[in-house]
């Protein structure tokens, strides 16, 4: 496991920070991309410079003014971050992507320069760049600040590091959980406390998934990261789960081109519906149904006794039927449902008493991305 997962994640996050309003011609976007592989005190990493270079090129195509730094020491990273912060303060979007070693030490997260030695846990403050400092640089953008970290959390620095008597906790496995505030997202290649894989090809699994999705037009940024998540989990056979921290407003934000006005309301879960477009779905006594949702869908849900299969059958007349396999996982029920303009509501009429639910949805071919109390996640169209 190597630095690269962590580095890529940081670079992407920074890049996305500047993407909030890609459609605005006057919206300035800036990005700082760092790829550290030539470490001096631990074995070198081959992928981070590749990942950084490829991500930098993608961000440039998306309209970002990109600063690319590879194999940076502490002073170069510090100076680059200061200069970037000055540019980001007046930008519409600001993004930082980092690929290389990253680690949590005593509750703080750090990005590791190539000249770091880190013989003691207390050396991090003088030899590494804190994630908190990076987040501050993208905190004041007009639309979005993004930090993307693709760093292997299980790295050789932790193994050789001496623990200070003044601290109770030393280096942990993976990066620690964070709570960004404001218009900021921070994307980890692997969720807090877990390991990101370096991969065997030119790019890490996370960087490869990011490159595959980041330039796709018409996909809102939060859904773009959901696509990245699914691609990484498929490529790693569920060994690695990317995770995004932060909470944005209802305003839809796009890195690439926004969808046409007539499609945004139905395709993006958090896009405001156009006032004049309220005639597409057919209204029934039960509810309005987006024709793309009619059919049978399933989702795998983890539980204390293993995974269960939840199956939803959505009818064109605005009714639904639900059951789980095995049956003990969830009670079967049926009732009325509506799916329209990126929002859905559900009212159980049989099987559950006084139960209602609702949330957002997005449809992508045979996948429906659903949020809500019941069945949140990626629904796949059933072959049954």
N, C-alpha and C positions, 0 to 999 in steps of 0.2 A: 504494500500500500504506500502511496507516495503523495507528495506535496501537490501534485497537479490537480487533484479534485478540488482542493481548497482554493487554489489560485483561479481556476476557471470560474468558480462560483462568484468570486469577488468582482472579476472583470465584468461578468454579465450583469451583476446587480448594478454596477455603476452605469453600464450602458443603458439599462432600462430606465434609470433614473431620468435620463434626458429624453425618453421617448414619449412622455405623457401626451404630447399633442403633435404627433408627426404630421398631421394634416395642415397645421398652421404654418403658412409660408414664413412668418416672421418669428417663429419659435426657434430660438437658438439651442442647439444640443451640443454638449461636450462630454467627452469620455476619457478616462485614464485606464489604460490596459497594461497590466504587469504580468510577465511570465518568468518565473524564477526556476531554473533547473540546474545551473552549474554551482551547486553548493560546495563549499570548501571544506567543511568539517564533517560532512556526512556524504554518503554516495549520491552522485548526480542523478537528476531526473531528466528523462529524455523528452517528455511530452509538453511541459509548460510553455516553452518558447513557441512550439508549434500551435498550441491552443491559443496563446495570446495573439500571435500573428494572424491566425484565421478569424478570431473574434474581432480583432481590430479592423480587418478588411470588411467584415460584415457590417460593423457599426458605421464605417465610412459610407458604405452604400446606403445606409439608412439615414444619412444626413448629419452624422455626428462629426464634430471636429475632434479627432482622436490623437492622444499622446500615447505612443507605444514605448514601453521600457521592458527590456529583457535582461535577465541575470543581474538584477540590481542589488547593490549593497545598501546598507542602512542609510548612508548619507544621500544616495541617489533617490531612494524611495521617499525619504523625508522631503527633499527639495521638490520632487515631482508632485507630491501630495499637496504641498503648500501652494505651488503654482496652479495646480488644478483647482484647489479650493477657491482661489481668487476668481477664476473664470466661471466656476459653477455658481457663485453667489448671484450672478445676474442672468443665469441661463434659464430656459424653460424646462429643460431636462438635463440631468447630469447622471452619468453612470460610471461605476468603477468595476473593473473585472480583474480578479487576481487568480493566477494559477501558480501553485507551488506549495511549500509547506506552510501549514497553519495549525495552531494548537491552542488549547485552553490551559492556562496556568493560574492556579489559585483563584478561579472564578472569572478571570479575564481572558478574552480571546485575542490572539496575536497572529500577525502575518510575518513570516520569517524571511529576512533578506539573505542573500547568498553568503555574506561574510559573517553571519551570526555563529557564535560558538555555543552559547547557552549552557555553560558548565554548571550553573546554579539556576534555580527557578527565579531568583530575584534578578537575574541578568536580563530578563525580558524587557524591562523598562528602558534599558540602555542599548539593547541590541535588536529589538523588534519593533514593529509598528502595530499599535493597538487598533482593533476593529472599531472601537468607540471613536477614535480619532478619524478614521476613514468615514464613518457614518456622519460625523459632523460636517464634513466637506460637501455632502450632498443634501444637507438638511434644509437649505433655504431656497431651493429651486422653485420656480413658479408652478410647475405641474407635477413633477415626480423626481425623486432621488432614488437611484437604484444601486445596490451593491451586490455583486455576484461573486461568490467564493467557490472555487474548485480546488480544494486542497485535501490531500490525504491526511486524515487525522491520526493515523497510526504511524508516526514517523520516528526516526532514529534519535532525534534530539531528546525525546522523553526518556528513552532507555538509559542514556548516559548522564542525565541531569541529576545533580545533587540537590537534595531538598533542604531548604533553609529551616533552621530550628525556630525561626520566628513565624513560620507559617504552618498551618495544619493540613493544608491541601497542596498537593503538587500537581504535576501535569496530568490531565485527564485524557480519556479516550475520546477523540473527536472534539468539535467545537461546542461551546456551551450555548444554551438557549438565550435568546435576546428578545427584547421587546421594543422595536422601533416605534417612534411616534411621528405624527404628522404625515405628510405625503411621501412616505418612504417605504420601499420594499427591500428586504435583504434575502437573497436566495442562497441557500447552502446546497452544495452538490449532494450531501447526505445529511439527514436531519441530525439535530444535536445529539451528541453522545454516541454516534455511529461512524463507521468508516466509509470513506469514498474510495472507489477503485481507480487505479491509474490506467488500466486498459493495456492492450497489446498492440494496438494500431497507432496511427499518427496522432489521434486524439483520444482523450479519456472518454468514457461512456457519457459523462455529463456534457462535456464540450461538444461531442458529436451530436447529441440530442439538441443542444442549444443551437448549433449551427443549422440543423435540419429545420428548426421551427422559427427562429428569430426573425427571418425575413418574409415570413408568410403574411400576405396582406389580409386585412379584414378580421384578424384575430386579436381580441382584447388582451392586454398584457397578462392579466391574471390567468386567463385561459391558455395563453401561450405557455406559461410555466406548468400548467396542468398537463399539457401535451408533452413537455419535456419530462415531467415526472413519469408519465406512462412509458415513454420511450426508454428511459433509463431502467425502469423496473423490468421491462421486457428484455432489454439487452443483458441485464445482470441476473436474470431469473429471480427477481425480487430480493436480491442481496443488498441492493442500494436504493434508498428512497429519498429523492431530493425533497427539500422542504423550503417553503417561503414564509418569512416572518414579516408582519406589518399589516395594516388595515387601511384601505383606501376608501374614498367616498364613492358615491354612485356614478360619478363621471367616468365614462368609458375612455380608456387610454390605449393608444395603439403605437407600437414601434414602427411597423410598416404602414402602408396605406390603410385608412379607415374603410369600412365597407360602404357600399352605396347607401344613401339615406333611406331608401325603401327596404333595405335588407337589414340594417343595423338593429332595428327594433326586434326582429324575430330571431336573429342569429346570435346576438350578444345579450347575455343575461342581465347586465347592468346598464344597458342602453335605454334611454328614455324613449317610450313609444311616440311616434309621430301622431299628432292630433288627427290628421286627415287619413290615417291608414288603418282605421278600426273596422275594416270590413272583410279582411281576408279569411279568418277562421269561421267555420259555420257554427252559429250559436244554436244550442239545443236546450231542452228543458233542464238538463243536468249541468251543462257547461259548454264553453267554447273550446274546441279541440283543434290544435295544430295538426293537419293531416300527417305531418312527418312523425308524429308520436303514436299514431294508431298502430297497434300490433302488440307483440309480446316482447318484454324486456327482462333482463336478469342482471343481478349484481351479486358478487361474492362478498359476504360480510363476516369479519372476524368475530369470534366470541370465546367465551371461557372454555368451551368444548371443541374448539376448532372452527373452521369456516363453515358457513351455511350459505345456501343458494336462495336468494329472494327473487321471486318471479312476479312480474306485474303484467297484467293484460289490460291494455287501454283500448276502449271501444270508441268508434266514431260518434256514438250517441251521447258521449260525455259520462259514461260509467266506467268503472274499473273493477277488476278482481285481483286479489293478492293471495299468494300462499308461499310458504318457505319449505325448503328441503334441507335437513330433516324438519318435520312439522313442529318439533318442540322449540325450534329456534325463534319462531314468531307466530302469533295467532293469525289465522286466515281471516280476511275481511273483504268487504266490497262496498261500493258507494258511488258518489259523484265526484268527478274530477274536471278541472279545466286546465288547458295549456294554451297560452296565447301571449304573443309579444314578449317572450323571454321570461314570463312569470307563470307559476302554476299554483293551484289550490286544490285541496282534497278534503272531502267530508265523508267519514265512514258512516254507512247506514245500516250495516249488518256485520256482526263479528266483533266490533269494538264500539263502546258506548261513548258518546260525546267527544269523539276524536276528530280533530281538524289539523291540517298541516299545510304548508306552503313554502315557496322558495323561488329560486330562479332555475332556468334551464338553457342549455345551448345544444344544438343538434349538429353533429358532424358525421354524415353518412350513417354507419351502423352503430354510432356511439351517441349517447345522450349524457351530457354533463349536468348533474342534478345537485342542487343544494336544498336543504330542508332538514327537519328533525328525523324524518323517516326515509332511509335509503339514500343518504347523501353519498355521492361518488359518481363513478362512471358506469352507466347502464349500457349493456350491450344487447343489441337486437338478437333475440333468440332464434335459433334455427328450427325450433319446434313449430 
